[in-house]
């Protein structure tokens, strides 16, 4: 009996020691590349799974992605051949940061050291060749015109979309290390970000002019990975706000309740129009920069295409999972979700030049926005849109505003309605004047 008790106590002590080691490991890891939670993935598996290329370890063994591996070897070969480098220099540079790179991933990576380092080098050189090709031209890098991967007319669109999926990432410091081998240690710290911004520019959901590859001093020169780089470029372009304000935009998310949050606008476009609120396209390349003043809601133009759902889902997933990420994209999508209840709402925003889309019909666009945040319930009282939504709700609830809107809606929608309204007013005035004259004449007859 005593032996059993001793063995039991030893087992408890062993488990506590494992817990201590695990706890220390969690503190030392700087995780930024995550698995998509099941409750998000089950809603739309396709949006989170790469279709053309695997980047990093999570989808490395997917059979439909293995054909791209030979193109990664081509990229590695072109890199060392063009720079006249020994390939071992690249392997050595990643071996020096292997532990740090592993720590960027959620959970343990089931690859030995050699396989992990090789994967980082191949994936990293592949990404850098794509970045350089967009900047300098793929033919200048030694690729044939019409190359199936390394050309403008290749599989670039699918690859680009895969590279902003949450599970399909490698740490940006791995790319920095490989770029330093290529260009020397004294390279411009903003160069990688500039190339990345240019490469991902076609994914930006607006067709307004923007400054490609412009990295200001405020832009973080060391994003976490490609998805983070893409998101930061979306959110920070032209964002003139102090950093201490941005820290207040942390999301408060509940994963246990499903439904629309009540802290955002709860009225759709049709209801707001009936309340006298007008819609206008805001001319800016920052699609999230919504303004409201004097009953006019200004929303920048947004372009929706077949890849938009996947892009937005992965941005929302990253904002929800990464503890140091604010919630600007989620706040915007929840706002738009509440504005759009039907194809009629989409049609009106399309008429106003706010929504442009390449989907089949307005119903598809409404379904897209209504489905993006179904699994995410955000208390957005601290978001950048919270003050704006409070103003809209107060305007909508104002009785005088509603009465005025009904008047405009009924009598000022067409020239004939306006003429009829004026005629009715004139007839009423004539009737009143006639009645007054008759009464006055009765009590004050002329002699």
C-alpha positions in Angstrom: 0.0 0.0 0.0 2.8 2.4 0.9 4.6 1.6 -2.4 1.4 2.4 -4.3 1.1 5.7 -2.4 4.8 6.6 -3.1 4.4 5.8 -6.9 1.2 8.0 -6.9 3.1 10.9 -5.3 6.0 10.5 -7.7 3.5 10.7 -10.6 2.0 13.9 -9.2 5.4 15.4 -8.8 6.4 14.5 -12.4 3.2 16.1 -13.8 3.8 19.2 -11.8 7.4 19.4 -13.2 6.0 19.0 -16.7 3.6 21.8 -16.0 6.4 24.1 -14.8 8.4 23.4 -17.9 5.4 24.0 -20.2 4.6 27.2 -18.3 8.2 28.5 -18.8 8.1 27.5 -22.5 4.8 29.5 -23.0 6.4 32.6 -21.5 9.5 32.3 -23.7 7.6 31.6 -26.9 6.5 34.6 -29.0 3.7 33.0 -30.8 2.3 34.9 -33.8 1.3 32.1 -36.3 -1.8 30.2 -35.2 -4.1 27.3 -36.0 -7.5 28.6 -36.9 -9.9 27.6 -34.1 -12.4 24.8 -34.9 -15.4 27.0 -34.3 -14.2 29.3 -37.1 -12.9 26.6 -39.4 -16.1 24.6 -39.3 -18.0 27.5 -40.7 -15.8 27.8 -43.8 -13.0 25.3 -44.2 -12.1 26.5 -47.7 -11.3 30.1 -46.7 -8.5 29.0 -44.3 -7.0 26.2 -46.4 -4.4 27.1 -49.1 -5.3 26.1 -52.6 -2.0 26.6 -54.5 1.0 26.7 -52.1 1.9 25.6 -48.6 3.9 28.1 -46.6 5.2 26.9 -43.2 4.5 23.6 -41.5 0.8 23.5 -41.0 -0.2 22.4 -44.5 3.2 21.0 -45.7 1.8 17.5 -46.2 -1.4 18.4 -48.1 -1.3 16.3 -51.2 -2.8 18.9 -53.5 0.0 21.4 -52.6 3.0 19.1 -53.2 3.3 20.0 -56.8 4.4 23.5 -55.9 7.5 22.2 -54.0 9.5 21.8 -57.3 8.9 25.5 -58.0 10.2 26.4 -54.5 13.4 24.5 -55.4 13.6 26.5 -58.7 13.3 29.7 -56.6 16.2 28.5 -54.3 18.3 27.6 -57.3 17.7 30.9 -59.1 18.6 32.8 -55.8 22.0 31.1 -55.3 22.8 31.0 -59.0 22.1 34.7 -59.5 24.0 35.7 -56.4 26.8 33.2 -56.9 26.3 31.9 -53.3 27.0 28.6 -51.6 23.6 27.2 -50.6 24.9 26.4 -47.2 25.0 30.1 -46.3 21.2 30.1 -46.4 20.9 27.0 -44.3 23.3 28.3 -41.7 21.5 31.6 -41.4 18.2 29.8 -40.5 19.9 27.3 -38.2 21.0 30.2 -36.1 17.4 31.3 -35.5 15.7 27.9 -35.6 14.6 27.9 -32.0 13.1 31.4 -32.4 11.4 30.4 -35.6 9.8 27.4 -34.0 8.6 29.5 -31.1 6.6 31.7 -33.5 4.2 28.8 -34.1 1.3 27.6 -31.9 2.1 24.2 -30.6 5.1 22.0 -31.3 6.2 21.4 -34.9 6.7 17.7 -35.7 9.8 18.2 -37.9 13.4 17.4 -37.1 16.0 20.2 -37.3 17.1 19.5 -40.8 13.6 19.3 -42.2 12.5 22.5 -40.4 15.5 24.5 -41.6 15.1 23.3 -45.2 11.4 24.2 -45.1 12.2 27.7 -43.9 14.8 28.3 -46.6 12.7 27.0 -49.4 9.6 28.8 -48.4 11.5 32.0 -47.6 13.4 32.1 -50.9 10.2 31.4 -52.7 8.5 34.4 -51.1 11.5 36.7 -51.7 11.6 35.7 -55.4 7.9 36.6 -55.7 8.5 39.9 -53.9 11.5 40.8 -56.1 9.7 39.7 -59.3 6.9 42.1 -58.7 9.4 44.9 -58.0 12.1 44.3 -60.6 10.4 42.0 -63.1 10.5 38.2 -63.2 12.5 38.1 -66.5 15.3 40.2 -65.0 15.5 37.6 -62.2 16.1 34.9 -64.8 12.6 33.4 -65.3 11.1 32.7 -68.7 8.4 34.8 -70.1 5.1 33.1 -69.2 6.6 31.1 -66.4 3.8 29.0 -64.8 4.6 30.5 -61.4 7.1 33.4 -61.6 5.3 35.7 -64.0 2.4 38.1 -64.0 0.3 35.7 -66.0 1.1 32.6 -63.9 -0.6 31.3 -60.8 0.2 34.5 -59.0 -3.3 35.5 -57.9 -4.0 32.2 -56.1 -0.5 32.2 -54.5 -1.0 35.8 -53.3 -4.3 34.9 -51.6 -2.8 31.8 -50.0 0.0 34.0 -48.6 -2.4 36.0 -46.4 -4.0 33.0 -44.8 -3.4 32.7 -41.1 -2.1 29.2 -41.0 0.1 29.7 -44.1 2.9 31.9 -42.7 6.5 31.9 -41.8 8.0 34.5 -39.5 9.1 37.8 -41.1 12.5 37.6 -39.3 13.2 34.5 -41.4 12.7 36.5 -44.5 14.8 39.3 -43.1 17.6 36.8 -42.4 17.5 35.3 -45.9 17.3 38.8 -47.5 20.4 39.8 -45.4 22.3 36.8 -47.0 21.3 38.0 -50.4 22.0 41.7 -50.0 24.3 42.1 -47.1 23.7 43.0 -43.4 23.5 46.7 -44.1 20.3 46.5 -46.3 17.5 49.0 -45.8 15.3 47.7 -42.9 12.2 48.9 -44.7 13.0 47.2 -48.0 11.2 43.9 -47.2 8.1 45.7 -46.1 8.1 47.9 -49.2 8.4 44.8 -51.5 5.7 43.0 -49.5 3.3 46.0 -49.7 3.8 46.2 -53.5 3.2 42.5 -53.9 0.0 42.4 -51.9 -1.4 45.6 -53.4 -3.8 43.8 -55.7 -5.6 42.4 -52.7 -6.4 45.8 -51.2 -10.2 46.0 -51.4 -10.4 49.4 -53.1 -9.8 50.7 -56.6 -9.0 54.2 -55.4 -5.4 55.4 -56.1 -2.9 54.7 -53.4 0.8 55.0 -52.9 2.3 51.6 -53.6 5.3 50.6 -51.5 5.2 53.7 -49.3 6.5 52.9 -45.9 6.5 55.9 -43.5 8.6 56.2 -40.3 5.5 55.2 -38.3 5.2 51.9 -40.1 6.6 49.0 -38.1 9.7 47.8 -40.0 9.4 44.3 -38.6 5.9 42.9 -39.1 5.3 39.4 -37.7 4.5 37.7 -41.1 2.9 38.4 -44.5 -0.7 38.5 -43.1 0.3 40.9 -40.4 2.2 43.1 -43.0 -0.9 43.2 -45.2 -3.2 44.0 -42.3 -1.0 46.8 -41.0 -0.8 48.4 -44.4 -4.6 48.3 -44.6 -5.1 49.8 -41.2 -2.2 52.2 -40.9 -2.3 53.9 -44.3 -3.1 57.6 -43.6 -4.1 56.8 -40.0 -3.3 60.0 -38.2 -3.9 58.9 -34.6 -1.4 58.7 -31.7 -0.3 55.2 -30.7 -1.8 55.5 -27.3 -5.3 55.9 -28.9 -4.9 52.8 -31.0 -4.2 50.8 -27.9 -7.7 51.5 -26.7 -9.1 49.7 -29.8 -8.6 46.3 -28.2 -11.5 43.9 -28.9 -13.6 42.3 -26.2 -14.7 39.1 -27.8 -17.1 36.5 -26.5 -17.0 33.1 -28.1 -20.0 31.7 -26.3 -22.8 33.8 -27.8 -23.8 33.8 -31.5 -25.7 36.7 -33.0 -25.3 40.4 -33.9 -23.6 42.6 -31.3 -25.7 45.4 -29.9 -22.9 47.9 -29.6 -22.9 48.8 -33.3 -25.4 50.2 -35.7 -28.4 47.9 -35.6 -30.3 49.5 -38.5 -29.8 48.5 -42.1 -29.4 50.9 -45.1 -33.2 50.9 -45.9 -34.1 51.8 -42.3 -31.5 54.6 -42.1 -32.6 56.1 -45.4 -36.2 56.2 -44.0 -34.8 58.1 -41.0 -33.4 60.8 -43.2 -29.8 59.6 -43.2 -28.1 60.0 -46.6 -25.3 57.9 -48.0 -22.3 59.3 -49.9 -19.1 57.7 -51.3 -16.0 59.0 -49.4 -13.0 59.5 -51.7 -10.1 57.8 -50.0 -8.1 54.6 -50.4 -8.8 53.7 -46.8 -11.9 51.6 -47.1 -12.5 51.5 -43.4 -12.4 55.3 -42.9 -16.2 55.9 -42.4 -17.4 59.4 -41.5 -20.8 60.7 -40.2 -21.9 64.3 -40.0 -25.1 66.2 -40.4 -27.1 63.1 -41.3 -24.7 62.1 -44.0 -22.9 58.8 -43.8 -19.8 58.8 -45.9 -18.4 55.3 -46.7 -15.3 54.7 -48.9 -15.6 52.6 -52.0 -14.9 48.9 -51.4 -14.3 46.3 -54.1 -15.6 42.8 -53.5 -14.4 39.8 -55.6 -14.2 36.1 -55.3 -11.3 36.2 -52.9 -12.7 38.8 -50.6 -14.3 36.3 -48.2 -11.1 34.4 -47.6 -9.1 37.6 -47.1 -11.5 39.1 -44.6 -12.0 35.8 -42.7 -8.3 35.4 -42.1 -7.9 39.1 -41.1 -10.7 38.7 -38.6 -9.3 35.4 -37.3 -5.9 37.0 -36.7 -7.5 40.0 -34.9 -9.4 37.6 -32.7 -6.6 35.3 -31.8 -3.5 37.5 -31.6 -3.5 39.1 -28.1 -1.6 42.2 -29.2 -3.8 43.0 -32.2 -6.6 45.6 -32.3 -9.9 45.1 -34.0 -10.2 47.6 -36.8 -11.1 45.2 -39.6 -13.6 43.3 -37.4 -15.2 46.6 -36.4 -15.6 47.6 -40.0 -17.1 44.3 -41.1 -19.5 44.2 -38.2 -20.6 47.7 -39.1 -21.1 46.7 -42.8 -22.9 43.5 -41.7 -25.4 45.6 -39.8 -25.9 48.0 -42.7 -26.6 45.2 -45.1 -29.7 43.0 -44.6 -30.7 42.3 -48.1 -29.8 42.6 -51.8 -31.8 45.9 -51.8 -29.3 47.4 -49.3 -26.4 46.2 -51.5 -28.1 47.6 -54.6 -28.4 51.0 -53.1 -24.8 51.1 -51.9 -23.8 50.0 -55.4 -25.9 52.8 -56.9 -24.1 55.3 -54.6 -20.7 54.0 -55.7 -19.9 52.6 -52.3 -19.8 48.9 -53.2 -18.4 47.5 -56.4 -18.4 43.8 -56.9 -17.6 41.0 -59.3 -19.9 38.5 -57.8 -23.0 37.0 -59.5 -25.6 39.3 -57.9 -26.4 41.6 -55.0 -27.7 38.6 -53.0 -24.2 37.0 -53.0 -22.7 40.2 -51.6 -25.3 40.4 -48.9 -24.6 36.8 -48.0 -20.9 37.4 -47.9 -21.1 40.3 -45.4 -23.8 38.6 -43.3 -21.6 35.5 -43.0 -18.3 37.0 -42.2 -18.8 37.7 -38.5 -21.4 35.0 -37.5 -18.9 33.2 -35.3 -17.4 36.4 -33.8 -19.3 38.5 -31.3 -17.5 41.6 -30.5 -18.2 44.3 -27.9 -16.9 47.2 -30.0 -17.6 50.0 -27.6 -13.9 50.8 -27.6 -13.5 50.5 -31.4 -12.7 53.4 -33.7 -16.4 53.3 -35.0 -18.1 53.4 -31.6 -18.5 57.2 -31.4 -19.8 57.3 -34.9 -22.4 54.5 -34.4 -23.7 56.3 -31.3 -24.4 59.4 -33.4 -26.1 57.4 -36.1 -28.3 55.6 -33.5 -29.3 59.0 -31.9 -30.2 60.4 -35.3 -32.2 57.3 -36.2 -34.2 57.5 -32.9 -34.9 61.3 -33.3 -38.7 61.7 -34.1 -38.3 65.0 -35.9 -35.6 63.4 -38.2 -37.9 60.5 -38.9 -40.9 62.7 -39.7 -38.8 64.8 -42.0 -37.4 61.7 -43.7 -41.0 60.4 -44.3 -41.9 63.7 -45.8 -38.9 63.6 -48.2 -39.5 59.9 -49.0 -43.1 60.4 -49.9 -43.1 63.7 -51.7 -39.7 64.5 -53.0 -38.6 61.3 -54.7 -39.6 62.6 -58.2 -40.4 65.9 -59.9 -44.1 64.9 -60.3 -44.4 64.0 -56.6 -42.8 67.4 -55.8 -45.2 69.3 -58.1 -48.2 67.4 -56.6 -47.0 68.3 -53.1 -46.6 72.0 -54.0 -50.0 72.0 -55.7 -51.6 70.4 -52.6 -50.0 73.1 -50.4 -51.2 75.9 -52.6 -54.7 74.4 -52.7 -54.7 74.2 -48.9 -53.6 77.8 -48.6 -56.3 78.9 -51.0 -58.9 77.0 -49.1 -57.7 78.5 -45.8 -57.7 82.0 -47.2 -61.2 81.5 -48.8 -62.5 80.2 -45.4 -61.0 83.1 -43.6 -62.4 85.6 -46.1 -65.9 84.1 -45.8 -65.8 84.2 -42.0 -64.4 87.7 -42.0 -67.1 88.9 -44.4 -69.8 87.3 -42.2 -68.7 89.2 -39.1 -67.7 92.4 -40.9 -70.1 92.9 -43.7 -69.3 95.8 -46.1 -71.7 98.7 -45.9 
